[in-house]
């Protein structure tokens, strides 16, 4: 399947190669920009999500503000993550590296799958505002952040090996 994907993306990759972009850009551009998405947007989204959860009892108005900010930033982060995954795969094809053969690719699939599951949980209104689903959403989201750190480390390992 990886070879099919490579063949599919090769015409696009060859166009980027023809631009003769600086090697550091093609090599480290994806990790640089995705780090911003994961750590800035993801970190902020997690912070305001937990802040909203914690403040619900003591300061309901501040909790609503935090939850609103969480609802605004996390769908955008998820969209950027999905787009960034496509860019990461294209980056590997541009560099003539095997696609889908690294632990970085596998952790990306796990992160995107878990983000999709967490999105479904929240988009269903937490199953009619069930506290158990809100708790699952919060802890799964935190677990995803941990998985993003693992993903980053696998990406660094991959980047240094190419």
Secondary structure by P-SEA (a helix, b strand, c coil): caaaaaaaaaaaaaaaaaacccccccccaaaaaaaaaacaaaaaaaaaaaaaaaaccccaaaaaaaaaaaaacaaaaaaaaaaaaaaaaaaaaaacccccccaaaaaaaaaaaaaaaaaaaaaaccccccaaaaaaaaaaaaaaaaaaaaaaaaaaaaaaac
